[in-house]
Amino acid sequence: MKSLLNWVEIDRTALLANLRRFRILAGPAVILMPVVKSNAYGHGLAEVAPLLAAADRALWFGVNSLDEGLRLRALGIRQPVLLLGHVPLSRLAEAAAADLRLTVYNQESVRALLRIKTAGVVRLHLKLETGTNRQGVDLAGALKIAALVSRAPRLELEGCSTHFANIEDTTSPVYPRSQLARYQRIIDALRARGHDPKVNHVACTAAALVFPETRRQLVRLGIGLYGLWPSRETMLSLAERGRKFALAPALSWKTRIVQVKAVPAGSYVGYGCTYRTTRRTKLAVLPVGYNEGYDRKLSNTAHVLIRGKRAPIRGRVCMNLCMADVTDIPGVKLEDEVVLLGKQGKEHVSAEQLAAWIGTINYEVVTRINPLLPRIVV
Ligand SMILES: Cc1ncc(COP(=O)(O)O)c(C=O)c1O
């Protein structure tokens, strides 16, 4: 690790412990589908997916794009892979050739699939619109697509899915339940016309944790797998129901000091001269900036951990650099390890803390860590 300047560590034990806890929660009959889109939520697709695949042969994998799906196949993942996002009509044959399951919600996609020659069956998951008004079709659209699929021997309607609008944002079950009811009405209507989707799914982490009835045949497990809570409301909802669930964050983000310097009182630090020292100050220059995913809103706001102590960020975060105040931390030297996210000694900077500083959610903090930074499984 000495040769690394800016890297992400993934705690294998934490990741696998989270997986095991969700396996126990969901029970053996429910398929768990780790959502490994966006570079496995910033944790590293190439590192995380093979590790999970080896740990549990029964897993499916969920990704957003065709290229992510092809990458999983290139990594040797043979388990079922479901693409959650749109595949360009001109590339559907590639998805079929790699045996990637498709989420469909456009008749155009199904008609394009009808025109391509595939060796095997292409399995489709129909996305139902139940009130999020993102991807998805209503009852009429679902019936049309299902009818098209049923006439094509090489297409199979394997499942129906939907996605909750506010399950992480509320402790109230009212809107999620209304979505679930709409979902069920469409499935019942499909069944009444002879369609038989067998792998149905609606649950993300928050739903799986709080509403057992949402687990259906498959759980799309994202943020919780990585040991992060979907929201405070999810924690509260569980607590209100008298239930406990432990999650272990798997990701730490680290860097090293590239220069230590003392500057006199009254010195400006960084672009825009937004910080001026009030005393003789020792600064540690860090090789991390907004390009690496360390948000510019952390300027003059965040702290990092050095020698187990908090070192405040001074001045603006630059593209590839930022400066931390180490005046009160004795012994700081060149190439000392710095924790941007994670634990050091008794201190901890959580993804939630970083999210609060920049006005976003933990999901965005971890997914925006530059995918080019090395991911090391420890
Ligand atoms: C369609 C879909 N299902 C499941 C998930 C996973 O959600 P979570 O990370 O909250 O578990 C996502 C995440 O964005 C998603 O878009």
The ligand as an ORCA input file, in Angstrom:
! r2SCAN-3c Opt
* xyz 0 1
  C     -34.232     -0.170    -10.045
  C     -33.386     -0.225     -8.820
  N     -33.518     -1.260     -7.984
  C     -32.769     -1.364     -6.876
  C     -31.836     -0.419     -6.546
  C     -31.039     -0.585     -5.297
  O     -31.481      0.325     -4.330
  P     -30.766      0.399     -2.913
  O     -29.369      0.816     -3.201
  O     -31.525      1.434     -2.189
  O     -30.839     -0.952     -2.324
  C     -31.679      0.687     -7.371
  C     -30.706      1.714     -7.021
  O     -30.606      2.788     -7.524
  C     -32.470      0.786     -8.546
  O     -32.358      1.823     -9.379
*
